[in-house]
Amino acid sequence: MSRVERKKLEKEMKKSKKVFKFKKDGSAPKKPLIDKSCKTGQGQNTNIDINIENKKPSNQDKLRQDLADRPENVKDILDKSLKTGIGNPNKVMVNSSSARTITADKIVSVEDERMYFERKQKQKSIGIDDSSFMTVDDIITLEDEESGIIPNSNLDTKTQESQEDNINAIKKIHIEKAPFEDVVKVAESRKQAKADSDIKDKKLGSEKQDSKLESDLPYKAEDNNHKKDLYDKDGDIVAMEYNKKDETSKLLDSVDSVNKATIDDLYEDAEKKKKPKKTDNKEFKKEENKEPIKEKIYKKSNSNKKVKEGNSVMNSESKSTGIIATENSKRGGGFNKFLFGLLGLILVVYGVGCFIFNGRYFPNTKINGIDAGLKTPSSVEDIASKNAESYSIDITGRKNVKDSIKGSDIGLEFVKDDSASKIKKDQGSLAWPLAFFTDYKYDGKLNIKYDKDKLDSKLADLHINDKKKIVAPKSAVPKYDESKKEVTIDKGELGSTPIKSKLVKFLDQSILAQKTKASYPDSVYKAQKYNADSTKVKKAVATIKPYADTKIVYDFEYEKHQIPGQDIVSMFYLDEEGEYNVKLSRDKVREVVRGLSRKYSTYGDTREIQSASTGGKLKVSGGIYGWLINREKETDELYKIIEKKENVNNRKPIYSQTAVSRQKNDMGDEFIEIDLSKQHMWYVKGGEVQVSTPIVSGNPYNGDATPTGIYPLNYKTRNAVLRGPGYASPVAYWMPFNGNIGIHDSSWQAAYGGSRYLYAGSHGCINTPYSKVAQIYNLAKEGMPVVVHD
């Protein structure tokens, strides 16, 4: 109920009844009492009663007189009810500080404030300044004046300002910003209150009748102990529960019915007027959303289940309960009809579906690649027969293999029988609703036949059996990932070696299913013995990992070299096609050392020199000059280092042969150059020629030609005897560089240079004039390069 409706109803009840202040003995005062002088004690608020005597006694007065001689327990209950204002709609509770009842009427409506604001605006325009805010105490009605109730004009200014501030602080409304919708709501609520007022007038007479009937009820006091009052936080009665409906409870009901019965009757009539003559399901749905206002009023007491079950003290509740029960029964009947109708419709649709799909395939059904949804078995047979006549299948495989088989190559045909009908029989018809959410595939169920001997002869022509396309599978192995710096798994090689029996089985299934495109599955190929997921492969990785983390660095002066993790991993032997045993292999360590030698040994490499003969750059190849790593000894040492998982820095390998320098130009800046074509020799140091002399080299016609290339000077000595087949020649200076071939003096040569080597040449040595060979001997160093070229 809105505030306006409540206020209107209260004022109407004031007109029809006047409040009398009763004493404990039930007697009434002789004259009206309006106590305006009641004051609060020590700033505390107290409640006083303002009672107005009416010439005509009310229904409560009659009841009071009737109960005067009755037992005290009933009188005490009634007195308690009257003192608290229950059952006495005309009693006004007034606060001494404001002289008005503290109710919802304290809230000022937006419309009232707007009127007050306009009035204040007019006052300001003519020079009257009043900044106070309007409260409910500023509103005085005609009924208030007749009843002797006046606004609290006797409050001092400070008290009024304090109350006004509190009201506005609570409301938080600025009149200039108040929404227009609130004004409309207030106007509508007043309009509704007027309509309810007309209904109430018709029921005022019935109130007297109810009061008279209630006063004539017999009295019983023995069930007084069964009464239970329920109050809300404001002290108002929410509901009363009784275990026995005796006369005492009915008599107490009459006290509360003064307030509640009238309201119940008003809403009862309103509901009857709103009740439609003919009700359908749509109206039931609307009624479900419109809960009677009376039920909303009494829903405060949701903690008491018995109140909800119909034990409320209000007499009108039984009537409204009957109406609700009737409406609920009608609603239930309509819903049941709808439910049964829906179930009937579903059954009809299901039955029709069963009839249709009794001879047709479900939707989403495919048979040998044919979309058979909603088709009959006979139509599917016709399609399968046409497909067999022009059948062809294309197959792809590993190593880019592409094969094709035509139906005519293998004598393919479709035999009409009951195979299509059998598929439909197995499918059934009862589960057709599920077919819209399920796929049904039937491959190889139709009666397809072909000549297997023709297929066997066709296998030889397939590319999958071509030897050029066949690769043997390799098991997965550990490998070192340089980017991640860890040992991982190399998946190996899947291979493409077909297995004939599995290949024939695959082709048979594909042809019977009338597939037009397919790929050779992994099952037709020979599988890896150990794939990447094999336990033994993972175990091997775990075994090798600590060795791969070993750090071994070689020092070659011009650069340093660390053995890569992959090289360390490769030093282990894996029985890939056996038990997959893992062990460090000396042969595999040698392979790593060999690779190291190929990169850093300079033995016999082609070199470019600054030639004294040509005056420019000259490339010379051959010979045995340069660094050479001793592979066997270095293999043994490296094997030990890996086996111990030892970290080594700046390791120098074991060499079989060294050179003058460990830089990239290992010849240094000092060498002996011999030009066989010019029969001349130079000793060069720092790019400058130190000694230059003609020579006589080996006689090529006798098979003693001096070999070309770069060689190290093995050693030098004095007074040696050179021996060979049929000769023994003593020399003063001897400097060998290529086995038994060397530089020495030759007293038997009458001349040097020119073409003398062609007819008076040596056995391969470089014959040099005595004076020049002595100079070279003094400058030469062991191991220095001797460059021989044409």
C-alpha positions in Angstrom: 0.0 0.0 0.0 1.4 3.4 -0.9 1.8 6.2 1.6 -1.0 8.3 0.0 -3.4 5.3 0.1 -2.5 4.6 3.7 -3.0 8.2 4.7 -6.3 8.5 2.9 -7.5 5.3 4.5 -6.5 6.5 7.9 -8.3 9.8 7.5 -11.5 8.1 6.4 -11.3 5.8 9.4 -10.8 8.8 11.7 -14.1 10.3 10.3 -16.1 7.2 11.1 -14.5 6.5 14.5 -13.1 8.6 17.4 -10.6 7.3 19.8 -11.3 6.9 23.5 -8.6 6.5 26.1 -9.4 3.5 28.3 -8.2 3.0 31.8 -7.3 -0.4 33.2 -10.7 -0.8 34.7 -12.3 -0.2 31.2 -14.0 3.1 32.1 -13.8 6.1 29.8 -13.2 9.8 30.8 -16.2 12.2 30.9 -14.6 14.9 28.7 -12.1 14.9 25.8 -8.5 15.2 26.8 -5.8 16.9 24.6 -2.6 17.0 26.4 -0.3 19.5 24.7 1.8 20.3 27.6 3.6 16.9 27.9 7.3 17.4 27.9 10.3 15.1 27.6 12.3 14.4 30.6 16.1 15.1 30.4 16.0 15.3 26.6 14.4 11.8 26.2 11.4 11.3 24.0 8.2 9.8 25.5 4.9 8.9 23.9 1.6 10.4 25.1 -2.0 9.7 23.9 -4.3 12.3 22.5 -7.8 11.0 22.7 -10.9 12.6 21.3 -14.3 11.7 22.8 -17.1 11.0 20.4 -20.8 11.2 21.3 -21.4 7.8 19.7 -19.6 4.9 21.3 -17.5 2.7 19.0 -17.6 -1.1 18.6 -14.5 -1.3 20.9 -16.4 0.5 23.6 -19.3 -2.0 23.4 -16.8 -4.8 23.6 -15.1 -3.2 26.6 -18.3 -3.0 28.5 -19.2 -6.6 27.6 -15.8 -7.8 28.8 -15.8 -5.8 32.0 -17.2 -8.7 34.1 -15.3 -11.4 32.4 -12.1 -13.2 33.7 -9.0 -11.2 34.1 -6.9 -13.2 31.7 -9.0 -12.1 28.7 -9.1 -8.5 30.0 -5.4 -8.4 30.3 -4.9 -9.6 26.7 -7.4 -7.0 25.4 -5.8 -4.2 27.5 -2.4 -5.1 26.2 -3.7 -5.0 22.6 -5.4 -1.6 23.2 -2.4 -0.1 24.9 -0.1 -1.0 22.1 -2.6 0.4 19.6 -3.4 -3.0 18.1 -7.0 -3.2 17.0 -7.6 0.5 17.6 -7.3 2.4 14.3 -8.3 5.7 15.9 -5.6 5.8 18.5 -2.8 8.2 17.6 0.7 7.8 19.1 2.3 11.2 19.4 5.9 12.0 20.1 6.4 14.8 22.6 9.2 16.4 20.6 7.1 16.7 17.5 3.6 16.1 18.8 2.9 13.8 15.8 2.9 10.1 15.3 6.3 8.7 13.9 5.0 6.9 10.8 5.7 6.6 7.1 3.8 9.9 6.8 6.9 11.6 8.0 8.3 11.2 4.4 7.4 14.2 2.3 6.4 13.4 -1.2 8.0 14.9 -4.3 4.8 16.6 -5.2 4.5 18.2 -1.7 8.1 19.4 -1.9 7.5 20.8 -5.4 4.5 22.8 -4.2 6.5 24.0 -1.2 9.4 24.9 -3.4 7.1 27.0 -5.8 5.6 28.8 -2.8 9.1 29.6 -1.5 10.2 30.8 -4.9 7.2 33.2 -4.9 8.1 34.4 -1.4 11.7 35.1 -2.5 10.5 37.0 -5.5 8.5 39.4 -3.2 11.4 39.7 -0.7 10.5 37.1 1.9 13.5 34.9 2.8 12.7 31.6 4.5 15.3 28.9 3.9 13.7 26.2 6.0 12.6 23.0 4.5 9.0 21.7 4.7 8.3 18.5 6.7 5.2 16.5 7.4 4.5 18.7 10.4 3.9 21.7 8.1 0.9 19.9 6.6 -2.4 20.3 8.5 -5.6 18.8 7.3 -9.2 19.5 8.1 -9.4 16.3 10.1 -6.4 17.3 12.2 -8.0 20.6 13.1 -11.3 18.9 14.0 -9.4 16.4 16.2 -7.5 19.1 17.9 -4.1 18.0 16.6 -1.9 20.9 15.6 1.5 21.0 14.0 4.5 21.3 16.3 4.7 25.0 15.9 5.7 25.3 19.6 9.2 23.7 18.7 12.0 26.1 18.9 13.9 27.1 15.7 17.0 25.0 16.5 14.9 21.8 16.9 13.0 22.4 13.6 16.2 23.1 11.7 17.7 19.9 13.1 14.7 17.8 12.1 14.5 19.4 8.7 18.2 18.8 8.1 17.8 15.2 9.1 14.9 14.7 6.7 16.7 16.2 3.8 19.9 14.3 4.6 17.9 11.0 4.6 15.9 11.8 1.4 18.9 13.3 -0.5 16.5 15.0 -2.8 16.9 18.4 -4.4 13.6 19.7 -5.5 15.0 21.3 -8.7 16.4 17.9 -9.7 13.5 15.7 -8.6 12.4 13.5 -11.5 9.1 14.1 -13.1 8.3 10.4 -12.9 8.0 10.6 -9.1 5.3 13.3 -9.5 3.5 11.1 -11.9 3.7 8.1 -9.5 2.3 10.2 -6.7 -0.6 11.4 -8.8 -1.4 7.8 -9.9 -1.3 6.5 -6.4 -3.8 9.2 -5.3 -6.0 8.3 -8.1 -5.9 4.6 -7.0 -6.5 5.7 -3.4 -9.7 7.5 -4.5 -10.9 4.3 -6.3 -10.2 2.2 -3.2 -12.0 4.8 -1.1 -15.3 4.2 -3.0 -15.0 0.5 -2.4 -14.3 1.0 1.3 -17.5 3.1 1.8 -19.6 0.2 0.7 -17.9 -2.0 3.3 -18.2 0.3 6.3 -21.7 -1.1 7.0 -20.4 -4.7 6.9 -17.9 -3.8 9.6 -20.6 -3.1 12.2 -22.2 -6.4 11.3 -19.0 -8.3 11.8 -18.4 -6.5 15.2 -21.9 -7.4 16.4 -21.4 -11.0 15.4 -18.1 -11.2 17.1 -19.5 -9.7 20.4 -22.2 -12.4 20.6 -19.7 -15.3 20.4 -19.5 -17.6 23.5 -16.5 -17.2 25.7 -14.0 -19.9 26.7 -10.9 -19.2 28.6 -9.3 -22.6 29.0 -7.5 -22.4 25.6 -5.9 -19.0 26.3 -2.5 -20.7 26.8 -2.4 -21.9 23.2 -2.3 -18.3 21.8 1.0 -17.1 20.3 1.6 -13.6 19.1 4.1 -12.8 16.5 5.4 -9.2 16.3 7.7 -7.5 13.8 10.4 -5.0 14.8 8.0 -2.0 14.9 5.7 -3.7 17.3 2.9 -4.4 14.8 1.2 -7.8 14.8 2.2 -9.8 11.8 0.1 -12.9 12.5 -1.4 -15.0 15.3 -1.3 -18.8 15.5 -3.9 -20.8 17.4 -3.9 -24.5 18.1 -7.6 -24.5 18.9 -10.2 -22.3 17.3 -12.3 -21.5 20.4 -14.5 -18.6 21.4 -11.7 -16.8 23.2 -9.5 -16.7 20.1 -12.4 -15.6 18.0 -13.1 -12.8 20.5 -9.5 -11.7 20.3 -9.7 -11.9 16.5 -12.5 -9.3 16.6 -10.0 -6.7 18.1 -7.6 -7.1 15.3 -10.3 -7.3 12.7 -11.2 -3.6 13.3 -8.0 -2.8 11.3 -7.4 -5.9 9.2 -10.8 -7.3 8.4 -11.8 -4.1 6.7 -8.7 -4.1 4.6 -9.2 -7.8 3.7 -12.8 -7.2 2.7 -11.8 -4.3 0.5 -9.2 -6.3 -1.4 -11.4 -9.4 -1.5 -14.0 -7.3 -3.4 -11.4 -5.9 -5.6 -10.1 -9.4 -6.5 -13.7 -10.5 -7.2 -14.2 -7.6 -9.6 -10.9 -8.3 -11.4 -11.6 -12.1 -11.6 -12.4 -13.0 -15.2 -15.5 -14.9 -16.1 -13.6 -17.2 -18.5 -10.0 -18.2 -17.8 -7.5 -19.7 -20.3 -3.9 -20.6 -20.0 -2.6 -17.2 -20.9 -4.7 -15.6 -18.2 -3.4 -18.1 -15.7 0.1 -17.1 -16.5 -0.8 -13.4 -15.9 -2.5 -14.3 -12.6 0.6 -16.1 -11.5 2.6 -12.9 -11.8 0.0 -10.9 -9.8 0.2 -11.8 -6.2 -2.7 -10.5 -4.1 -1.8 -7.4 -2.1 -3.3 -9.0 1.0 -0.8 -11.9 0.7 2.1 -9.4 0.4 0.9 -7.8 3.7 1.0 -11.0 5.6 4.2 -12.4 4.0 6.1 -10.6 6.7 5.8 -13.7 8.9 7.7 -16.1 6.7 9.3 -17.8 9.8 6.0 -19.3 10.9 4.9 -22.1 8.6 1.5 -22.6 10.3 0.6 -19.0 9.4 1.2 -19.8 5.8 -0.9 -23.0 6.0 -4.1 -21.0 6.8 -4.0 -20.5 10.7 -4.0 -16.7 10.5 -6.3 -14.8 12.8 -8.0 -12.8 10.1 -11.4 -14.2 9.2 -11.1 -13.0 5.6 -8.1 -15.2 4.9 -10.2 -18.3 4.6 -12.2 -16.6 1.8 -9.2 -15.4 -0.1 -7.6 -18.9 0.3 -10.6 -20.4 -1.3 -10.3 -18.1 -4.2 -6.6 -18.8 -4.6 -7.2 -22.6 -4.4 -9.8 -22.3 -7.1 -7.5 -20.3 -9.3 -4.7 -22.8 -8.7 -6.9 -25.7 -9.6 -7.9 -24.0 -12.8 -4.3 -23.2 -13.6 -3.3 -26.8 -12.9 -6.0 -28.1 -15.1 -4.9 -25.9 -18.0 -1.3 -26.9 -17.7 -2.2 -30.5 -17.6 -4.2 -30.2 -20.8 -1.3 -28.4 -22.4 1.2 -31.1 -21.2 -1.0 -34.0 -22.3 -1.6 -32.3 -25.7 2.2 -31.8 -26.1 2.9 -35.4 -25.3 0.3 -36.5 -27.7 1.8 -34.4 -30.5 5.2 -35.9 -29.8 3.9 -39.4 -29.9 2.2 -38.7 -33.2 5.3 -37.2 -34.7 7.4 -40.1 -33.4 5.0 -42.6 -34.9 5.0 -40.9 -38.3 8.9 -40.9 -38.2 9.0 -44.6 -37.4 6.6 -45.3 -40.4 8.7 -43.2 -42.8 12.1 -44.6 -41.7 10.9 -48.2 -41.8 11.9 -48.4 -45.4 14.3 -45.5 -45.7 17.8 -44.9 -44.3 18.3 -42.4 -41.5 19.7 -38.9 -42.3 23.5 -38.7 -42.2 23.9 -42.2 -43.5 26.7 -43.1 -46.0 27.1 -46.5 -47.6 30.3 -47.0 -49.6 30.6 -43.3 -49.9 27.0 -42.9 -51.2 24.9 -40.4 -49.4 22.0 -42.7 -48.5 20.1 -40.4 -46.2 16.3 -40.7 -46.8 16.9 -43.1 -49.7 15.5 -46.6 -50.1 17.7 -49.7 -50.4 16.8 -50.2 -54.0 17.9 -46.7 -55.0 21.2 -47.2 -53.2 21.7 -50.5 -55.1 21.2 -48.6 -58.4 23.8 -46.0 -57.5 26.3 -48.6 -56.3 25.9 -50.5 -59.6 26.6 -47.4 -61.7 29.6 -46.5 -59.6 31.1 -50.0 -60.1 31.0 -49.6 -63.9 33.2 -46.5 -63.8 35.1 -47.2 -60.6 38.7 -46.0 -60.1 40.8 -45.4 -57.0 43.8 -43.0 -56.6 46.3 -43.8 -53.9 49.2 -41.7 -52.5 52.1 -42.9 -50.3 55.5 -42.1 -48.9 58.3 -40.8 -51.1 55.7 -39.1 -53.3 54.3 -42.4 -54.5 51.1 -42.1 -56.6 49.2 -45.2 -57.8 45.9 -45.7 -59.6 43.7 -48.8 -60.0 40.7 -49.0 -62.3 37.7 -51.3 -61.8 38.1 -52.7 -65.3 41.7 -53.7 -64.5 40.5 -56.1 -61.7 37.1 -57.1 -63.0 35.0 -55.1 -60.5 31.2 -55.5 -60.4 28.3 -54.9 -58.0 26.0 -57.9 -57.4 22.4 -57.0 -56.5 21.1 -59.0 -53.6 19.7 -58.2 -50.1 22.9 -56.5 -48.9 21.4 -53.0 -49.0 18.2 -54.2 -47.3 20.2 -55.9 -44.6 21.9 -52.6 -43.8 18.5 -51.0 -43.4 17.3 -53.9 -41.2 20.3 -53.5 -39.0 19.8 -49.8 -38.7 16.1 -50.2 -37.6 13.6 -47.4 -37.4 13.0 -46.6 -33.7 16.1 -44.5 -33.2 15.3 -42.1 -36.0 15.3 -39.0 -33.8 19.0 -39.6 -32.9 19.9 -39.8 -36.6 19.8 -36.0 -36.8 22.7 -35.8 -34.4 24.7 -39.0 -35.4 26.7 -40.1 -38.5 26.2 -43.6 -39.8 28.9 -45.1 -42.1 28.7 -48.5 -43.7 31.7 -49.4 -45.8 32.2 -52.8 -47.4 28.7 -54.0 -46.6 27.4 -54.0 -50.2 28.1 -57.1 -52.4 31.1 -55.9 -54.4 33.2 -58.5 -56.2 36.5 -58.4 -58.2 39.2 -60.7 -59.5 41.9 -61.2 -56.9 44.3 -62.7 -59.3 44.1 -59.6 -61.5 44.8 -57.5 -58.5 47.8 -59.6 -57.5 49.3 -59.1 -61.0 48.6 -55.4 -60.8 50.7 -55.1 -57.6 53.9 -55.3 -59.7 53.0 -52.2 -61.6 52.4 -50.1 -58.5 55.0 -47.4 -57.7 55.0 -48.4 -54.0 56.9 -51.6 -55.1 59.4 -49.7 -57.2 62.9 -50.3 -55.9 63.9 -46.7 -56.5 61.2 -45.6 -54.1 62.0 -48.2 -51.4 64.0 -47.0 -48.4 64.7 -49.1 -45.4 63.5 -47.7 -42.1 66.0 -46.5 -39.5 65.5 -46.4 -35.7 65.4 -43.2 -33.8 68.8 -42.2 -32.3 70.1 -39.6 -29.8 71.4 -36.4 -31.3 72.8 -33.2 -30.0 70.8 -30.0 -30.6 73.3 -27.2 -30.8 70.7 -24.5 -30.4 69.3 -26.0 -27.2 72.7 -27.3 -26.1 71.3 -30.7 -25.0 70.9 -34.2 -26.2 67.6 -34.9 -28.0 66.1 -37.6 -30.2 66.5 -37.9 -33.9 63.3 -39.6 -35.2 65.3 -41.6 -37.7 63.9 -42.7 -41.0 60.3 -44.1 -41.4 61.3 -45.8 -44.6 59.1 -46.9 -47.5 59.5 -50.6 -47.6 56.0 -52.2 -48.2 54.7 -55.4 -46.6 52.9 -57.3 -49.4 50.3 -59.0 -47.2 49.2 -55.8 -45.5 49.2 -54.0 -48.8 46.8 -56.5 -50.4 44.5 -56.3 -47.3 44.4 -52.5 -47.5 43.6 -52.5 -51.3 40.9 -55.2 -50.7 39.1 -53.0 -48.0 39.4 -49.9 -50.1 38.0 -51.5 -53.3 35.0 -53.2 -51.4 34.2 -49.8 -49.9 34.3 -48.3 -53.4 36.7 -45.5 -52.2 37.9 -43.2 -54.9 40.7 -41.6 -53.0 43.0 -43.1 -50.3 46.5 -43.0 -48.9 48.7 -45.9 -48.0 48.5 -46.2 -44.2 51.6 -46.7 -42.0 50.5 -50.3 -41.5 51.5 -51.3 -45.1 55.1 -50.2 -44.5 57.8 -51.9 -42.5 58.0 -50.1 -39.2 61.0 -48.8 -37.3 62.3 -51.1 -34.6 62.8 -48.3 -32.2 60.9 -45.0 -32.6 61.2 -41.8 -30.8 58.8 -43.0 -28.0 60.8 -46.2 -27.3 62.0 -46.6 -23.7 65.4 -47.8 -24.8 65.9 -44.7 -27.0 65.1 -42.4 -24.1 67.4 -44.5 -21.8 70.2 -44.0 -24.3 69.7 -40.3 -24.3 69.9 -40.2 -20.5 73.2 -42.3 -20.7 74.9 -40.1 -23.2 73.9 -36.7 -21.8 76.6 -36.4 -19.1 79.3 -37.2 -21.6 77.9 -34.6 -24.1 78.2 -32.0 -21.4 82.0 -32.5 -21.3 84.0 -29.5 -22.5 87.2 -30.3 -24.5 89.1 -27.4 -26.1 92.1 -27.7 -28.5 94.6 -24.9 -29.0 96.0 -24.4 -32.6 97.5 -21.0 -31.8 95.7 -19.1 -34.5 92.4 -20.5 -33.2 90.9 -22.7 -30.6 88.5 -25.5 -31.3 85.9 -27.1 -28.9 84.7 -30.6 -29.6 81.1 -30.2 -30.5 78.4 -32.0 -28.5 77.3 -33.9 -31.6 80.8 -35.2 -32.1 80.8 -36.5 -28.5 77.4 -38.2 -29.1 78.7 -39.8 -32.3 81.5 -41.4 -30.3 79.0 -43.9 -28.8 78.0 -47.1 -30.5 74.3 -47.8 -30.7 72.9 -51.3 -31.6 70.0 -49.7 -33.4 68.6 -52.8 -34.9 69.5 -55.1 -32.0 69.2 -54.6 -28.2 70.0 -50.9 -28.5 73.1 -51.2 -26.3 75.1 -48.0 -25.7 78.9 -47.9 -25.2 81.8 -45.5 -26.0 83.5 -46.7 -29.2 87.3 -46.2 -29.9 86.7 -46.5 -33.6 84.2 -43.7 -33.4 86.6 -41.6 -31.3 89.2 -42.1 -34.1 86.7 -40.8 -36.6 86.4 -37.6 -34.6 90.2 -37.3 -34.4 90.5 -37.9 -38.1 88.1 -35.0 -38.7 90.1 -32.9 -36.5 93.3 -33.7 -38.5 91.6 -33.0 -41.8 90.8 -29.5 -40.6 94.0 -28.6 -38.8 96.8 -30.7 -40.3 98.7 -28.8 -43.1 100.7 -31.8 -44.3 101.1 -31.6 -48.1 98.7 -28.7 -48.5 99.0 -26.4 -51.5 100.6 -23.1 -50.6 101.1 -19.7 -52.1 104.6 -18.1 -51.8 106.2 -14.8 -52.8 108.5 -16.3 -55.5 112.0 -15.0 -56.1 111.9 -16.8 -59.5 108.8 -15.1 -60.8 108.9 -12.0 -58.6 105.2 -12.5 -57.7 102.8 -15.0 -56.1 103.3 -18.6 -56.9 101.2 -21.6 -55.9 103.1 -24.8 -55.1 101.4 -28.1 -54.3 102.7 -31.5 -53.3 105.5 -32.4 -50.9 105.3 -33.4 -47.3 105.8 -30.1 -45.5 103.4 -29.1 -42.7 101.7 -30.1 -39.4 100.4 -33.7 -39.1 98.4 -34.9 -36.1 99.3 -38.4 -34.9 95.8 -40.0 -35.2 96.4 -43.1 -33.2 98.1 -41.5 -30.2 95.6 -38.6 -30.1 92.7 -41.1 -30.4 93.9 -42.9 -27.3 94.2 -39.7 -25.3 90.8 -38.4 -26.3 89.2 -41.7 -25.5 90.5 -41.5 -22.0 89.3 -37.9 -21.6 85.8 -38.7 -22.7 85.6 -41.9 -20.6 86.5 -39.8 -17.5 84.0 -37.0 -18.5 87.0 -34.7 -18.0 86.9 -31.0 -19.0 90.1 -29.9 -20.8 91.1 -26.5 -22.0 94.0 -25.5 -24.4 94.9 -29.1 -25.3 97.6 -29.4 -27.9 97.3 -32.6 -30.0 100.0 -35.1 -30.5 101.8 -34.4 -33.9 103.6 -36.8 -36.2 105.3 -33.8 -37.9 105.5 -30.2 -37.2 106.3 -27.0 -39.2 108.1 -23.8 -38.7 105.0 -21.9 -37.6 101.5 -22.8 -36.2 99.9 -19.9 -38.0 97.9 -20.3 -41.1 101.1 -19.5 -43.1 103.1 -22.3 -41.5 106.1 -21.6 -43.8 107.1 -18.5 -42.0 109.1 -15.8 -43.8 112.3 -17.9 -44.6 112.6 -20.7 -47.2 114.8 -22.1 -50.0 113.3 -21.9 -53.5 114.5 -24.2 -56.3 113.3 -23.6 -59.9 114.0 -26.8 -62.0 113.1 -25.1 -65.3 115.7 -22.4 -64.7 118.1 -24.6 -62.9 118.5 -22.0 -60.2 118.2 -21.8 -56.4 117.5 -18.9 -53.9 117.6 -18.5 -50.2 114.9 -16.1 -49.2 114.4 -14.4 -45.8 111.8 -11.8 -45.0 111.1 -11.4 -48.7 114.7 -10.7 -49.6 117.0 -13.0 -51.5 120.1 -13.9 -49.4 121.8 -16.4 -51.7 121.3 -17.0 -55.5 123.1 -19.7 -57.4 122.8 -22.0 -60.5 122.4 -25.7 -59.9 122.3 -29.1 -61.6 119.3 -31.2 -60.7 118.4 -34.9 -61.4 118.5 -36.3 -64.9 114.9 -36.9 -66.0 116.0 -39.2 -68.9 117.5 -41.6 -66.4 114.5 -41.6 -64.2 116.2 -39.5 -61.6 114.2 -36.3 -62.0 114.0 -34.2 -58.9 110.4 -34.3 -57.4 108.5 -31.0 -57.0 106.7 -29.9 -53.9 107.4 -28.4 -50.5 109.5 -30.4 -48.1 111.0 -29.8 -44.7 114.7 -29.7 -44.3 115.4 -32.8 -42.3 118.8 -31.9 -41.0 122.3 -30.6 -42.1 125.8 -32.2 -41.7 129.4 -31.9 -42.9 131.7 -34.3 -44.7 129.3 -37.1 -45.6 129.6 -39.9 -48.1 126.7 -40.3 -50.5 126.1 -43.9 -51.5 123.9 -45.4 -54.2 123.8 -48.2 -56.8 127.4 -48.2 -58.2 128.7 -45.1 -56.6 130.0 -43.5 -53.4 130.6 -39.7 -53.5 132.1 -37.8 -50.5 130.7 -34.3 -50.0 131.7 -31.4 -47.6 128.1 -30.2 -47.0 125.0 -32.3 -46.8 121.4 -31.0 -46.3 118.7 -33.7 -47.1 114.9 -32.6 -47.5 113.1 -35.4 -49.3 114.4 -38.8 -48.1 117.9 -39.3 -49.7 117.4 -36.2 -51.9 119.2 -33.1 -50.6 121.5 -30.2 -51.3 125.3 -30.7 -51.4 128.5 -29.6 -53.1 129.7 -31.4 -56.3 133.4 -31.2 -57.2 132.8 -33.4 -60.2 130.6 -31.0 -62.0 132.5 -28.8 -64.5 129.6 -26.3 -64.9 126.2 -25.4 -63.5 122.8 -24.3 -64.9 121.5 -24.3 -68.4 120.6 -27.8 -69.8 123.5 -29.6 -68.3 121.0 -31.6 -66.0 119.6 -33.3 -69.1 122.9 -35.1 -69.9 125.0 -34.7 -66.8 122.3 -34.6 -64.2 122.4 -36.1 -60.7 120.5 -39.0 -59.2 117.9 -36.4 -57.9 120.0 -34.2 -55.6 120.7 -30.6 -56.1 124.3 -30.2 -57.1 125.5 -26.8 -55.9 128.8 -24.9 -56.4 131.0 -25.3 -53.3 131.2 -21.5 -52.4 127.4 -21.1 -52.6 126.4 -24.3 -50.7 128.6 -23.2 -47.9 126.6 -19.9 -47.6 123.3 -21.7 -47.6 124.5 -24.3 -45.1 125.3 -21.5 -42.7 121.8 -19.9 -43.1 119.7 -23.0 -43.2 117.7 -24.3 -40.2 116.3 -27.7 -39.6 112.7 -28.1 -40.5 112.6 -25.0 -42.7 110.6 -25.4 -46.0 112.3 -26.2 -49.3 110.1 -25.3 -52.2 110.8 -27.2 -55.5 108.9 -26.2 -58.6 109.2 -26.3 -62.4 
